[in-house]
Amino acid sequence: MSILRKGAIFFLLLTASGIFAYWEWTPKTGKWINPKYAVKDTAKEQFELAEKYKEEGALEKAIREYEKLLKHYPDSEYAAQSCFCLAEVYQSTGDIRESFGYYQKIVDNYPQSPLVLEAVKRQSVMAEEQLKKNSIKFIGRQEEKGDMLAKVVESHPYGEETPEKAMQLGSFYLEIKEFDKARDVFNGMVMRYTNPSVIEEAQFYLIKTEFLSTPEVSTDIKQYQEVKNRIDAFLLLYPDSSYGNEITSIRNQLSEREAKQYYEIASFYERTGKKDSAKHYYRILVDNYPETDYGKTAAKKLRVSD
């Protein structure tokens, strides 16, 4: 069978099945082209086509044409704008993940674009909205909601509102017990910013993070002491801090935890008949933890034994 005849049969099969209806003959290239994959000759024409579909409400077609522009004209003046339009389209359909991602592409790939600041601003609003939601329908893991705001802070670290957003991010991680992430955020604030009130607040939350991440029952009393040392340093540095009462409360709780460890040791020796060893640890409680409940109980025991 000749090649010409085979071609004719193939053409008839395509036509009969309806497939050929998706292809068009282009005299310029001398080829059959599927319009779905065809790209306009210039970035401007490609962008205008995408815009036309968006205005008509044909969002799937608009998305396809914007994405073709990004693929074939990634360095054009319309690339960042296409990312922005894609972000808007996805946001209008409720696809927050995709929308946020296209705003991020502007930040990452087109840092000189005048759209960067607006992209970050919109990301910020989206991220804060996600943090406020009780439902985690947006994405499966709770901490990923915070990761959106983390991107905003990372993309615009020295923005006027960034310290406030960083604090919000760290507090969110603290709330969901992502202590390592919270610690990284607060440490970053101490290292990055120069505003004394921002540093003070970050230092306070660092202490709070260390306290909450320290187990209530631990055989390593040094863990408690390290946090108490940080508290003492904080109170020396900020004697009039508005966080003073809460810091002092944390210190008292740590003292109670430490005292509990010594009390349990003393009680053990008392139960096993080793009175001198028991007195030794009760004395530690009286000398070093007199204001704790365990210290007061130890003082009573010593008075009775004497």
C-alpha positions, 0 to 999 in steps of 0.5 A: 500500500502506498504512503499516500493511500495510507495517509488518506485512510488515516485522514478518513479514520481521524475524520470519522472518529471526530478527533480531527476536529481538534486540529487545524491546518496552518499554512504558515508552518505547513502543519496540522496544529491542535489549537489547545497546544498552539502558542501565539507568535508573541508574548503580548498576543498570548497574554491578550488571548488569556485575558480575553478568555478570563473576561469571558469567564472561560477560566479553564481556557484562561488558565491554560493560556496564561500557563502557556505564556509562562512556559514559552515566554518566561522572561517576557514582560508579561510573565509576572503579570500572568502569574498575578492573573493566575493567582487571582483566577485560582483565588476566585475559584477557592483554590488557595494553595494554587493562588498562593503558589503563583503569588510566590512565583512572582516573588521568587522568579520576578523580584524586580517586578512592581507586582512583588509588593502587592503579591506579598500583601495578598499572600499575607492576607491569605495566610492570616485568614488560614491561621484564623480558620478552625478547620484544616480543610485547606491542607491536611497538616495544621502546621502547613497553615503556618508555613504560608505565613512563614513564606510571607515573612521570609519573602519580605523580612524587613517590611514595616508589618513583618515583625508583627507577622513574625510574632503571629507566626511564632505564636501560632507554632507555639499554640500547636506545639511546634516548638522547634519552629516557634523557637526558630521564628523567635530566635530569628526576630532577636537576631534580625530586628533592632526595635527594643520592644520587638526584641523584648517580646521575642525574648519573652516568647523564647522563654515561654517556648522553652518552658512549654517544651520542657517536660513536667516530669524530668530526671534532668533538673538542669533543663529547668535550671537553664530556663530559670537562668534565662528568666533571671537574665530577662528580669535583669535586662527588663526589670519593668517589663509588662511580661514580668508577672508572667515570667515570674509565674513561669519561674515559680512553676519551674521551681515547683517542678525542681522541688518535686524531684528533690522531694521524691528523692527525699521521700524514697529515702524516708520510706526505705529507712535512710533518715540521714539521706532523707534529711539531706534532701529535705534540707536542700528543699528548705534552703533552695525552694522555701516558697514552694509547696514541697519546700514548706512540707519539707520544713515541717518534716524537719521540725518533726524529726528534730 
